[in-house]
Amino acid sequence: MSDKESYLTREKFDELEKELGMLKTEKRKEIAESLEYSKSLGDLSENAEYHEARAMQAELEDRIAKLEALLKSAVIVSGEKHGSDIDIGSTVVLQKLGSKDDVVYTIVGSEEADLGLGKISSSSPLGAAVIGKSKGEKISVNTPKGASKYTIVDVK
């Protein structure tokens, strides 16, 4: 993973730190025990349990490295508004051109994006289009179905 900054809320940062701690202690121990057991079964060249435990160990170490890099480059953002421009942590109310319904999204870092919870990544097409904009502005977002136009109804 690169040294590119990752934007996280305090809650997500703490959650990832907790996961990292659990992976480094409990999970590593579980996999080490699994490796020891599978080694005791004999011939390693034909030992499926051993190869599976080694694969699990590789995945675990990869996740640990990813989390360490992510937490090292993390920038903690608060949900508090600073000014009227949209930034990470802002909640925006948008109205699509031709629609009467508003949609509400919170702009977050890519690690926290969850469309089902109304959280979109600042690096997504829509997220990138609203960053730096303010209430009342109109934006255009290129999507696979063509350009979509929105009006920024409110910024919280």
C-alpha positions in Angstrom: 0.0 0.0 0.0 1.3 3.5 -0.8 1.9 6.3 1.7 -1.2 8.1 0.3 -3.3 9.6 3.1 -6.4 7.6 4.2 -9.3 9.5 5.7 -11.0 7.8 8.6 -13.4 8.8 11.4 -12.2 8.3 14.9 -14.6 5.4 15.2 -13.3 3.6 12.1 -9.7 4.2 13.2 -10.4 2.6 16.6 -12.2 -0.3 15.0 -9.3 -1.0 12.6 -6.8 -0.7 15.5 -8.8 -3.2 17.5 -9.0 -5.6 14.5 -5.2 -5.3 14.0 -4.6 -6.1 17.7 -6.8 -9.2 17.5 -5.1 -10.4 14.3 -1.6 -10.0 15.7 -2.5 -11.9 18.9 -5.4 -14.3 18.8 -5.4 -15.0 15.0 -1.7 -15.5 14.8 -1.8 -17.9 17.7 -4.7 -19.9 16.2 -2.9 -20.2 12.8 0.4 -21.2 14.5 -1.4 -23.9 16.5 -3.0 -25.1 13.2 0.4 -25.2 11.5 1.9 -27.2 14.4 -1.0 -29.7 14.3 -0.8 -30.1 10.6 2.9 -30.7 10.7 2.4 -33.5 13.2 0.3 -35.3 10.6 3.4 -36.2 8.6 4.4 -35.8 5.0 4.0 -32.1 4.2 4.0 -32.5 0.5 0.7 -34.2 0.5 -0.7 -32.6 3.6 -3.8 -30.5 2.7 -4.3 -29.2 6.2 -0.7 -27.9 6.2 -1.1 -26.1 2.9 -4.5 -24.6 4.0 -2.9 -23.3 7.2 0.0 -21.8 5.2 -2.5 -20.1 2.9 -4.4 -18.7 5.9 -1.2 -17.5 7.4 -0.3 -15.6 4.2 -3.7 -14.0 4.1 -3.5 -13.0 7.7 0.0 -11.4 7.3 -1.3 -9.6 4.2 -4.2 -8.1 6.1 -2.0 -7.1 9.0 0.4 -5.3 6.6 -2.5 -3.6 4.9 -4.0 -2.4 8.3 -0.6 -1.2 9.6 -0.1 0.8 6.4 -3.6 2.2 6.5 -3.4 3.2 10.1 0.1 4.7 9.6 -1.2 7.0 6.8 -4.6 7.7 8.4 -5.9 11.2 8.8 -8.6 11.5 11.4 -11.6 13.5 10.2 -14.3 14.8 12.4 -17.9 15.2 11.3 -17.8 18.8 12.3 -18.4 21.4 9.6 -15.7 23.9 9.0 -17.1 26.5 6.5 -19.6 26.0 3.8 -17.6 24.0 1.3 -18.1 20.3 1.1 -15.2 18.2 2.4 -14.6 14.7 3.9 -17.0 14.4 6.8 -19.7 16.6 5.3 -23.2 15.4 4.8 -24.7 16.6 1.6 -28.3 16.7 0.4 -28.5 16.4 -3.4 -31.4 16.6 -5.9 -31.0 14.9 -9.2 -32.1 16.9 -12.2 -35.6 15.8 -13.1 -36.3 14.3 -9.7 -38.3 15.6 -6.8 -36.6 13.4 -4.3 -33.5 14.4 -2.3 -30.7 12.0 -1.6 -28.4 12.4 1.4 -24.8 11.2 1.5 -22.0 11.6 4.0 -18.6 12.0 2.3 -16.0 9.6 3.8 -12.7 8.0 3.0 -12.7 5.0 0.7 -12.2 2.6 3.7 -15.5 3.6 5.2 -17.7 3.9 2.0 -21.0 2.0 2.4 -23.7 3.1 0.0 -26.3 1.2 2.0 -25.6 3.5 5.0 -25.4 6.6 2.8 -21.7 6.9 3.0 -19.9 7.6 -0.3 -16.1 7.7 -0.9 -14.5 11.1 -1.6 -12.8 9.3 -4.5 -16.0 8.1 -6.1 -17.2 10.0 -9.1 -20.0 11.7 -7.1 -17.9 12.2 -4.0 -15.1 13.8 -6.0 -17.6 16.0 -7.9 -19.0 17.5 -4.7 -15.7 18.1 -2.8 -15.1 21.8 -2.6 -18.5 22.8 -3.7 -21.2 24.5 -1.6 -24.9 24.8 -1.2 -26.8 25.9 -4.3 -24.1 24.8 -6.8 -24.9 22.5 -9.7 -22.7 19.6 -10.5 -22.4 17.0 -13.3 -21.2 13.5 -12.7 -20.1 11.1 -15.4 -21.6 7.6 -14.8 -21.7 4.5 -17.0 -25.2 5.6 -18.0 -24.0 9.0 -19.1 -23.8 12.4 -17.3 -26.0 12.9 -14.3 -26.7 16.5 -13.1 -27.4 17.4 -9.4 -28.1 20.5 -7.4 -26.6 20.7 -3.9 -29.6 21.4 -1.8 -27.9 21.5 1.6 -24.5 20.9 3.3 -24.4 19.8 6.9 
